[in-house]
Amino acid sequence: MKSVLISGGAGFIGSHMCDRLLLRTDIQKLVVVDNLWTGLFENIAHIRDPRFHFVKSDVETLQTSDKFDEIYHLASPRIAAMVHEGAEENDLRQSSRGIPVCSTC
């Protein structure tokens, strides 16, 4: 049985990943870490699976003694922090792969 961590799991993609991962029978525990700056609790509120555990925290400061077999890192701490702190819109741009990047970092 596996233990899985998703950082940024309350976002659009992360919440759908939670739904898909919980279909697997080999997962004993699914831990989602999200600070809810850009993700929404509503995206995961429907999950009632006892294997699912939500932790409201920055992934950078998460402290746990759990060991994980799989980790899916979907959080973007620097970009989320800039959005939360009110960075200028022109400071954020898309990379050639469509990934948000900061032009002032």
Secondary structure, 3 states (H helix, E strand, C coil): CEEEEEECCCCHHHHHHHHHHCCCCCEEEEEEEECCCCCCHHHCCCCCCCCEEEEECCHHHCCCCCCCCEEEECCCHHHHHHHHHCCCHHHEEECCCCCEEECCC
